[in-house]
Amino acid sequence: MSSSPQRRLHLNAFLMAIGHHEAAWRLPESDPNANLDIKHYISLAQTAERGKFDSVFLADSPVLFSNPERRPSGKLEPTIILTAISAATETIGLIATASTSYNEPYNLARRFASLDFVSGGRAGWNIVTTAGADAAQNFGLDDTPAHRSRYERAAEFVEVSTKLWDSWEDDAIVADKEVAIHADSAKVHVIEHEGRFFTVRGPLNVPRSPQGYPLLVQAGSSEDGKDFAARYSEAIFTAQPTLDEGKAFYADVKDRVAKVGRDPEQVLILPGIVPVIGDTEEEARELEAELERLISPEYARRQLAQRFNLEPEQLPLDEELPEDLPSEDDIEGAKSRYTLIVDLARREKLTVRQLIGRLGGGRGHRTFAGTPLQVADTIEYWFRNGAADGFNIMPAVLPSGLEKFVDSVVPILQERGLFRTDYTETTLRGHYGLPRPANQFAVEKDSTLVSAQ
């Protein structure tokens, strides 16, 4: 893609409680209870807004994600956090993760439409399908539904949600006190959806929200995930550890977008990057080494073994990964991340202990320790060489890592003309340069009228 003067970076701040490094909570500076403190999240969002970020993002899963003995594991519901943040910020976008496997379209569509109203048009939905038997067992299932089935359900879920968001036309509310009509009932539509997974009558009990509907974000990078993203997503969070892998993913997804008849310029690809920043390279390396030293290797080995469908004893810490690992086809959850981790270990001939250290900060995302200038150079190089439209910034330690990025890296990107110096739009779609979607019922009505003439 051309690096014309008009093209600008997009930056999202991925807020992971105390930081993305699994040992961040053990640093002297860290508050081990910050994951449950709404003031902590508000402060982080205000810092990101001071840095003119497009958005902040909260991951989520309907399961206790890790062993509470080893690290802070409690997680507040993200749309509730973002609702509080919306009252304490003015402009920054607010993206929450929600699963299509363990929600229903009506309730979720209502929740996100409400967040879009409360925030004045700043809501985004990170669409995930959720893998893992532990999550399934919280919802009356014995195991994870098959990978393909999860994506088929997700596709129908999104289609139902967009119908519900469109079930009120933009001008449905007339609020005419004189004739006692609040809304034009001809512009409020039942959707009468009957599909394989859902039967939903509608309409939604929330009118069409400021953005039409929230920005649709997706994070899966498997073949099914990329096909899904090409058809539905407007921004894609992805893990790409090398420039070549980033360029290949970027080109592949943009090509798939074009093939389904969408504009590739309107689907933004934002790889994750975990920056460990120091005033000097030595200082950055020292912090990186300190974090790695604080990892509990036995706990991390159990987590890795679970991902590989192995017993911990099958992964000796000081040996490389065994040759007879399961294939990606044998993995039902997080297929692309599984392959990314195996490829990383094979390519760099890492022992299990070394792999654990590499994964401790970014879980397969690109990690980078260096000075603000080195971080800015890396971001610019990926941006200008067909690997990214922007980045999902994942500070290893919070709040200090985000503060350091905002205060030392963002000014460099601004000086180079790569990033905004102030907000020019008020909605999340506006920040990302994406259009407000047309209402499908109004478009259908207009087409019918034209045909009748």
N, C-alpha and C positions, 0 to 999 in steps of 0.2 A: 504494500500500500504506500502511496506517496506521502512523504513527510513535508507537506506544503506548510507555509507559514501559518495558515489558518488552523492546522491540526494542533490540538492541545491534549496534554495528558489528562487522564482522569484518575483520581486517587480515592480509594475507599479505606477507611480505618476499621480493621477487623478487631473488635474489642473482646478479648478472651480473659475476663476476670483480672488476674494478677499478671498475666502475660502469657505468651504462647509457649515459652519454654516450660517444660513440666516441672522443673526445679525452681522456677522463679519465686515461688512462695517461700522458699527457704532462705532467700537473701535477707540480710539484716534490715534493709530498707522496706521490705514488703509487708503489707498487712494481710495475714493469712485469712482474714474474714472479709476481705474486700469483695469477694464474689457475691455476697449477700447484702451489700451496702449500696443503696440507690444513689447516694451522694457521690460515690466513687464513679459510677457510670455517667452520671450527669457531668462531673468534672472532666472525664475523658472526652465526652462529646463536645464540651465547650472548648477543649484544647484543639480537637480536630476542626471545629468550626473556625477557631482563630487561625488555623492553617489553611482555611478555604477548601478543605476536602469536599468532594462531591457528596460523600455519605459516610455513615457509620453502619456497621453490620454486626449482628449477634447470631452466632450459631446456636443450634439447639437440637436436642434429641429426647424422645419420650422415655428415657431410661436413665438410671444412675450410671453415668458413663465410665467412671473409673473407681478403683478401690478407695473408699473414703478414708481408710487407714493411711494411705500414702500421699494423698494430695487433696486440696479443697475440691469437693465434688458436687456440692449443692449448686443448683442453677435456677435462678428466677425465670419466669416465663417472659420471653423476649418482647412480645407486643406490649406487655404491661410496663417493662422497663422503658421502651421507646415512647410510650405515652407520657411517662414522667419526663423523659428527656425533651419531648416536643415542647413542654411548657417552659423549659429552661434554656432553649435555643431558639433561633429565629429562622435559619435558612438551611442548615445542613440536612441532607437526606437521611432517612431512617429505614434500614432494611432488616427484616426479621426472618429467621428460618422457620418453616412450618412443614410438617410431613404430610404428603398425600396418602400415605399408607395408613395413618392412624388419626385422621380427621375426617370430617364430612364437609362437602363443598359449601353448604349453606352457612354453617357456623363460621367457617374460616373466611368466606367471602365477606360476611358481615363484620368480622373482627378487623380485617384489613381495610374495608371501606370506612369503618369508624376511625381507624388510625389516620387514614388519609384526610378525613374531615378535621379531626382534632389538630393535626399538624399543619393544616393549610396546604395539603398537596405534596407531602414529602415522604410518603410510604412506599416501601418496596417489599416484595415477597421473594425470599430465596426458597425455591421449590426443591424439596428433597424427597426421596422415596423411602429412606430409612432401612438399613440392613441390620441383621443381628437377631438371634433367637431371643436374647434377653429383652429386647423391645417387643417382639411379637408376643412374648408370654405375659406382658402387661395388658394385652388386649384380647385374651382368650384364645390365642393361637399357640400351637406347639413350636412352630419354627417360622423363619422368615419366608414370606411368599417368594416364588421364583423371580429372578432378576427381570426377565422379560415381562412377566405379569405385573410387577410393580410399576414398570414404565408405561404399560398399557393403561393401568389404573390412573397413573399420574396424568396422562394425556387427556383422558376423559374428565378427570378432576378439574384440570385447567379450563377445558372447554365449558364445563358447567359453570365454573366460577365467572368466566368472562360473560356468559349469558346473564348470570345474576347481576353482575355489575352494570350490564347494559339494560337491565329490565326497566329502569327508569330512563327515559330520554332526557337530554340535557335541559330542555325547556319544559319539562313536565309540571314543575311547580309554578303556578301562576299567582297564588296568594292574593286573589281578588276579594277583598273584604265586601265590596259593594254587592256582588252577586253571590257571595258565600261559596266560592269555589277555591279550594286550596291547591288542588292538582288536577290536571287534565287526565282523566282516567283512560283516555284513548292512547296516552303516551306512557302508560304504566302496564307492562306486559307480563303475563304468565309465560314461562319458558317451556313448560310441558316436555321436559327432557326425560327420555326413557332410553337407557343404554345398558351396556353389559354390567357395569358396576353401580350405577346410580339411577334413581328415579326421583326427579325433583320438579315440582310444579312451579314454584316461584309465584310472584316476583320477590325480590329481596326486600326486606323491611328497612333498608337504608337507600335513599336516593343516590343517583350517580355522583361520585365523589369528585373533588377538584381536578384530579389527574385523569378522570374518566375511569381508570382503574390503576392500581399500584404498578410500579415498574416490576416486570417479571425477570427474576434472576435465577440462575441454575448453576449447579456446581459439579455435576457428574461428567466424567471424561471417558467413560467406556463407549463402545460403539453405540449401544442403545442410548447412552447419555448424550452423545454428540448429535444423534438423529433427533432426539427430543429437543435439545437446545436449538438446533437449526430451525425447527418448526415453531417453537413457542418463546424462547428466551430473548430478552433484550440486552442483558448483560450476563457474562459467564465468568464465574470464579473458577480458576483451574490451578493445579499444581504442576509446574514444569521446571525441573531442576537445572536444565541446561538450555543454552540459547538455541541449539539445533532442535531440541525437542519442542521448545516454545514456538519456533518458526513453523515446524511441521504441524503442530496442533492448530495454530492460527490459520494457516493456509487451508487445512482440511475443513475446519468449521466454517470459514467464510465461503468455501466452495459449496458445502452442504446447504448453507443458507441461500445462496443464489439458486441452487437446483430446486428448492421448494418455492421459488418465486418471491423471496423476500430480499430486501436491500441489505447487502453485507455491511454497509456503512452504519446501519442502524442496529447492529448486534455487536456489542463491545466486549472485548476479551481482556480480562484483568487477571493475570497470573499473581499468585501469592509470592511475597518476598518477606523474609524474616531478617530485618536489619539489626545487627548488634553494632552500635555506633560508639566510637570513642574519639576524643580530640586528636589522638594519634592512633596509628594502626596498632601499636603495641598495647595501648590502653583497651582497644576493642578486643584484641586477642586475649587479653587477661580476663576480661569479663566473660568472654565465650568459654574460656577454660574453667573459670570458676563455676559457671552454670553446669558445665559437663561434669565437674567433680561432684556436684550435689545431686546428680541423678542416682536413684536407687537401682542398681543394675539388675537385681533379682526381680524386682517388681516390673521393670521395663521388659525383661526377658519374658515374663509371663504374658504381658500385653502383646508382645511380638508373636509369641507362640500361638496365642488365640487367633491372631489375624491369619496365621499360616495353617490353622487347623492341626496344630501339632502339640505335643506335650513339651513343657519347658526343658526337660532333660534331653530332648532331641536337638537343642540349640546350645551347645557348649559355648561359653562366653568368648573364649579365645580361639575359636575356629571359625572358618567361613561358613556360610549357609550350606546345608546339605544339598547334594545334587538332585535328590529325588523329591523336591518340593511339589505340592499340588500345582496343576496348571491353572491358568485363569478360568478356564471353563468349569473347573471344580469349585470355584469360589462363587458364592451367591451374593455376597455383600461387598461393596466398595471394590469392584473388580479392577478399575483403573489404578487405584491407589496401591493395591496389592502388586500389580505388575511394575509400577513405578519403583516401589521399594526393592523388589527383587532385582530389577535392572540396575539400580544404584549400587547394590551390594556386589553384584557380579562385575559391573564395569570397573569399580574401584577396588575390587578384591578386598572388601572390608570383612573383618571378623565381626561376630555378633556384637561384641562389646563396642567396637567402633561404629557399627551401624546404629546401635542404640544411641550413641552420642550424636550422630548425625540427625537422627529422627527426633531427638529430645526437644529441639527448638521448633521445627516446622512440620513434623510428621510427613516428610516427603516434599514439602515446598522448598524453594530455593532459599538457603540461608547464606548470609553474607556478613562478615565482620570487617569493619573498616572505618575510615574517616567519613565525615559528611560528603566530601568531594568524591570519594570513591563510590559511595552509595549512589550519589547523583549521577555519576558517570555510568554506572551499571544500568540504572533506570533509563537513562537517555539512550544507551546503546541498544537495549531491547526494543524500546519504543521506535527508534529510527530504523531498525533492521527487521521489521515484519514479524515481531514476536509478541507484541502487546499494544493495546490501545490505552493502557494505563496499568495500575497495580493495586492489588489488595495488600495494603501495608499491615504486617502482622508483627508488632513489636514483641521482642522476646520477653521484656519486662515492662510492666505497666505500674504507674503512669510514666516513669522516667523515660522509657524508650520512645513513647509517642511524643513527649515534650521535646526530646532531643531531635527527633525527625522534623517536627514543626519548626523548631527554632534554628536548626542548622542545615537541613537538607532542602526544605521547601524554598527558602530564599535563593538558593543556588538555581533551582529549577525555574523560579520566577525570573531571575536575572537572565537566564538563557531563553526566555520567551516561551518556555514549554508549559507553564502552568499559570492559571489565573492569579491575579493580584487582588481581586475582589470578586464577589458574586455579582453576576449580571442577571440571574434568573432567581425565581423564588420556589420553584418546584423541583423535585428530584429528576423528573423527566427533562426539565429545562437544563439542569446542571449537566446531564449526560448528552444534551443535544438531541433528544428523542422527541418525536411528535406525540401529541395527545391522541389516543386512538379514537377512531370514528365509532359511533354507536351502531352496532350491527342491526338493531331493529329499525332505527331511523334510516339507515342505508337501504335496507330491504324495502321499507315503505316508499322511499323516493324512487327506487328502481321499479316498483310496481306501478307508481303513478306515471312514470315515463313510458312504460310499456303500454299502459292503457291509452295514452295519448297517441 
